[in-house]
Amino acid sequence: MVEGILVEGLIYSILALGVFVSFRVLDFPDLTVEGSFPAGAAAGAVVAQAASLSPNAFIKALAVPAGMLAGFLAGGAAGFVTALVHHRLRVPPLLAGIVTMTGFYSINLRILGGKPNLPLITNNPMLRLARSFMGGVLPPECSLLASCMLVCLVLFGLLDLFFHTEIGIAMGALGDNENAVIQAGIQPNRLRTWGIMLANALPGLSGAMAAAYQGFADVNLGQGVVAAGLATVMLGELIVHSQFIGVQLARVFLGSIIFRALMYAARSWGYVAGITPNDLRLLTALLIIASVAISRYGRKQR
Amino acid sequence: MIRVHNIVVSFNLGGGQEHMVLKDLSLEVERGQTVSIIGSNGAGKSTLLNAIAGTVPLRAGKIFLDGSDVTSLPEWERAMYVGRVRQDPLAGTAGDMTVLDNLALASRKGPRRFRIATPPKFAREMADRVAELGMGLEDRLHENVSRLSGGQRQALTLLMAVLSRPSVLLLDEHTAALDPANAEIVGELTSRFIAAEGLTALIVTHDMKRALEQADRVVMMHEGEIIADLSGAEKEKMDVAGLVKLFKKARGAEYAEDRDLLQ
């Protein structure tokens, strides 16, 4: 149970990192994620499936990582479309995201070969990979958790490093005061395009991992992920206050695990209060409202 | 070096009516020259600076910076030549980022690289530069800019504008939103930075005294035109009373109010 929550929390924290980049760093309310997350799941599943059928043992072993890379790229492509629609046609961020997300529903169906659902041959290939990777040292469930932690740790390190580079600083400034970025002789739209691509590539990667973990990709996986991601980001912000990007990134992981734990609790013991799995979306919405309310109230107090 | 060549800027009022903000205006500023721009509200002073910076479109005319024709370049490309400070202290800095990060952003013009933006050596250099402001910001490099006062923030914006040694410095009433004491400090810093870096500067101001003191040349504007251009001995002889008289004469007796010019 605890491993399940942690693994899910870590996998979906990567989605929330994307939401953090768009909503918080770029100040670009991006709904594309509802399309890029399942796009990553679909592309990841298809690539992982193809690779795992390969006679070449090396390719076979790399099925899940290859799927993760495919998911990352597919998500980034969705982000690129949103950025293009936003910049070239001057469509507002929300609408640009809705357009891309709507279009990607059909594209995702095509990636999945015209079916809404693609089961992977090996049930939970992620577990298999983790087992072969670390199974010698750790028990199977722990090795899965260790692999997810490794992926998240690497991502955390890379993103923290990135936001300390010149490009990362400029990206942070872009969401804060675009004029300051223009004054530095930087083309703001190009920079924002890279940012939106990153903000969707991460959910794409998360989608590919989710598909590998669950053992299937589904075209409807994206429903509600923006709200879930936002709730995660806000939960983190509620718990840890910081202006440092490293802490801001780290608290996304924390928020994600807490969010998954809350959802798990509602699923398992919610019946006591009459909560059914049908109420989880309502719970997510209330969580967001509560987070906003608490942070507003807290700010007034200071 | 700035060359503004017969520029026309107008805004559409609707119904086929147009308001001419700049009427066939030309201005040449030599390298290293500091020019004060004065005039009543609505004279087109800020519009002239905006036209040079590339934030308002021209109906006609050309603009050259450092000898290159920048007329068709967007704002971010012209920023390669231009350092700019506006009236609003919030306009030039990213408030939710640290002082050091803001300085890193402004330290260089042009595309960014995958390279750590604020290595220790850079931080030490910037501590020295920020110390020049005399506001104690050298101890607050890692604080967010939103925590600074208006005067501190505008002084930082000024430093950011000159940090990359731009060919042209455009200051648009950059001390007007500050309290008198801070306006004085930022005004002094402005003169010091311009002298130290040998910058070419255009300074819009309503402060006649400072306009005369800080610049090699004073340009007076009225209704989209330059009505007086004083430099050399002519400018040296001029005082505030003289400027007001000049303004009244050029403007015609019917609305001659000192207040229009001085406010």
Contacts between the chains, C-beta under 8 A, distances in Angstrom:
chain1	res1	chain2	res2	distance
A	164	B	116	5.6
A	164	B	117	6.3
A	164	B	118	7.4
A	165	B	112	7.5
A	165	B	113	7.4
A	165	B	114	5.1
A	165	B	115	5.9
A	165	B	116	6.1
A	165	B	117	6.0
A	166	B	104	7.1
A	166	B	112	3.8
A	166	B	113	5.2
A	166	B	114	7.4
A	166	B	115	5.6
A	166	B	116	8.0
A	166	B	117	4.6
A	167	B	112	4.4
A	167	B	113	7.0
A	167	B	114	6.0
A	168	B	117	7.4
A	169	B	97	7.4
A	169	B	101	5.3
A	169	B	104	5.6
A	169	B	105	5.9
A	169	B	112	7.6
A	169	B	117	4.5
A	169	B	118	7.8
A	170	B	105	6.2
A	170	B	112	4.9
A	172	B	94	7.2
A	172	B	96	7.9
A	172	B	97	5.9
A	172	B	101	7.3
A	173	B	94	4.2
A	173	B	97	6.0
A	173	B	101	7.5
A	173	B	102	7.6
A	173	B	105	5.3
A	176	B	94	3.8
A	176	B	95	6.4
A	176	B	96	4.9
A	176	B	97	6.0
A	177	B	90	7.7
A	177	B	91	7.7
A	177	B	92	7.9
A	177	B	93	6.7
A	177	B	94	4.5
A	177	B	95	7.0
A	179	B	91	6.0
A	179	B	92	6.9
A	180	B	92	6.0
A	180	B	93	5.9
A	180	B	94	5.0
A	180	B	102	7.2
A	180	B	105	6.2
A	180	B	106	7.6
A	181	B	76	7.9
A	181	B	105	7.2
A	182	B	75	5.4
A	182	B	76	4.6
A	182	B	79	5.9
A	183	B	79	5.2
A	183	B	82	7.9
A	183	B	83	7.5
A	183	B	84	6.1
A	183	B	92	6.5
A	183	B	106	7.1
A	183	B	160	7.8
A	183	B	161	7.5
A	184	B	79	6.8
A	184	B	105	5.2
A	184	B	106	5.9
A	184	B	108	7.4
A	184	B	109	6.2
A	184	B	110	7.8
A	185	B	76	6.1
A	185	B	77	7.2
A	185	B	79	4.5
A	185	B	80	4.7
A	185	B	109	3.6
A	185	B	110	4.6
A	185	B	111	7.8
A	186	B	76	6.2
A	186	B	110	7.4
A	186	B	111	6.5
A	186	B	112	6.5
A	187	B	76	5.3
A	187	B	77	7.9
A	187	B	111	7.7
A	188	B	76	6.5
A	191	B	112	7.8
A	243	B	96	7.4
A	243	B	98	7.6
A	243	B	144	5.5
